[in-house]
């Protein structure tokens, strides 16, 4: 059995992305400090998630192609959608039914697709 332990996305501007993830999406900062990354709060035993400065030169490269990161939510997807609309978050399409539950996709400042899932 394999389990996701940690995921990080390389971003062009750490401060812009930090503001997007915290102010627009509602992520909370963890107590982990790193000058090259922002690690978001997670429960012990769950996979942790971060954004970070590039590990290599990403100038003139398209980020986010082929990447979709899914986050389970603990609220109604329609309420989350309304909050995203109100705060100007770019939503990709409408709420969709998946084999796992209802999902909604947004795009971050670097083009990464983030899926929020209300599990069945």
Secondary structure, 3 states (H helix, E strand, C coil): CCCCCEEEEECCCHHHHHHHHHHHCCCCEEEEEECCEEEECCCCCCCEEEEECCCCCCCCCCCCCCCEEEEECCCCHHHHHHHHHHHCCCEEEEEEEECCEEEEEEECCCCCEEEEEEEC
